[in-house]
């Protein structure tokens, strides 16, 4: 049973997505809080699935496939629902687009490099990007629910969440460029 836990955590991250999207789209404070809580739980599984698999020596090809897919689906779905629900300002759309484009680019690079048996390891900077991105999305999903419960305005929460999203987008560009350089280097050296 234990050897299935890391993969079950990745699958649970995917299973949370429809619930997060439904709750966030309702735009009711209690549903915003539920969407945020489910997102936080999903983000925590992202940490534990890989850690448990490595600790228990149970990494698998299925896990290597599921983990990045679950991450990208979760982030993309949440960013889309935040934009669609007008939870973010119009300016928040730009870092969301940068983040989604980078995820598509990295997926393509990983697929190309995997066929050439070249790994694309996750960097520390990419982990910082993920942390900022997850924190930003969590705050934005919380919407007015969090601040309203303690008598605060939604505006500071929006500013903090979008600021974090912009920082994540900046790191997204840096890490995306670093990964792209590796891919271009490999493609050009393989062609010669």
N, C-alpha and C positions, 0 to 999 in steps of 0.2 A: 504493500500500500504506500509506504513512504516514498518509493521511487516515482510515484505519480503526482506527488504534492507540487513540485515546481511547475509541472505542465498544467496541473489543475488551476494554479494561481494565474498563469497566463490566460487560460481559457476563461476564468472568472472575470478577468479584466475586459475581455471581449463581451461577455454576457452582461456586464454592467452598462455597456454603452447605450442600448435602447432605453433603459430605465433613466439614465442620466439625461438623455435627449428629451424624453417625454416630460420629466419633472422640470427641466430648465425651460422648455417651451411653454409650460403653463403660466409662467410668470406670476406665481403666487408665492409669497414669502416662505411658507412652510415647505413648498415644493422646491424652491431655490435652495433652502437649507438641506433638503434631502439629496438634491443633485450634487451639492458640494460635498456632503458626507460620503456619497457613493464614489464620487471622483477621488476623494482623499483615500478611501479604501483601495480603489483601483491603483492609485499612484503608489501606495505602500506595497501592493503585490508586485509592482515592477521591481522594487528593491529586493524583496524576499525571494522571488522565483529564481533569479540567478544566484543569489547568495546561498540558498539552500542546495541548489543543484551542485554548485562548486564544493560546498562544505561536505556534502554527502557523497561526492564523487559520482554524481548521477547526471552529468550533462548529457544531452542527447541531440540528435539531429532535429527531432521534432521540437524540442525546446528552443534550439537555435533559430528555427523557423518561426515558431509561435511568438516568441518574445518581441522581436521588432515589429511584427505585424500587429500585435495587440497594442503596442505603444503608439504606432502611427494611426491606427484606427481610432483609438481613444482621443488622441490630441486633435486629429482632423475633425471628428464628429463634434467635439466640444467647441472648437473654434467656429465651426459652421453654425452651430446652434446659438452661440453668443452673438454672432453677426446677425443671423436671421431674427433673433429676438430683440435686436437693438439694445442689447445689454452693454455693448461697447459703443464708444463714440465712433464717428466715421474715421477718425485718425487711427483708431485701433484696428481697422481693417488692414492697414498696410503691414504691420508686423505679423498679423495672422497670415497674410498671403506669403510673406517671406518665409515664415516657418513651414507652411505647407509645401511650398515649392522646394525648399531644401530637403524635406522628407522624401519627396518624389525623386529628386536628384540622387540622394544617398541610396535609396532603394535600387535605382538603376545601376549605380556604381557598384554596389555590393553584388548584384546579380552578375554583372560583367566580370568583376574581379574574381568571384567565386568560380565562374566557368574557367578562368585562367589559373585557378588554385592559388589566388593571392588573397590574403586576409586584409580586412580593413578594421583594425582594432579601434575600440571606443577610447577617445582621449579624455583626460581629466577635464579639459575645457568643455568637451561635449557633455560631460556629466553635470558641470555647473549650468550649462545651457538648459539641460533637462530639469534641473532643480528650480531654476527661475521660471521656466515655462510652466511647470506643474503648479508652482505657487501662484503664478499670475492667473492661470485658468481657474484654480480653486477659488481665489478671491472674486474673480469676475462671475463665476457660477453662483457664488453666495449671494450676489446682487444686493439689493436693499435689505434682505432678510437679516443678515448679521448686524449691521449697524443699527437698524431700526429696533432690534430687540433691546438694545441698551441706550436708545434715545439719540443716536447719532444720525447724521445725514449720510446718504449713500455716496455723495460726491467724493470724500476722501478715499473710500474703498475703491471707487472707480479709478481715481488718479493713481493710487498705489498699484492696483492690478495692471492698468495699462502701462505704467512706467516699467514694471517688471517684464511685461510682454515685449516692450521696446528693447530692454536690455537683453532679453532672451533672443530677440531677432538679430541684434548686433552680434551676439555670440554665434548665432546660427550662420550668419554670413562668414564669420572667421572660420568656424569649424567646417562649414561646407566647402569653402575655398581650399582649406588644407586637405580635405578628402579628395576634392576634385583634382588637385595637383598630383596626388598619389595615382589616381586613375589615369590622368593624362600621361604621366611619366611612364607608367606601365604600358599603356597603349602605344606610345611612340617608341619605346625601347623594344617592344615585341614586334613592331613593324619593321625595324631595321635589322 
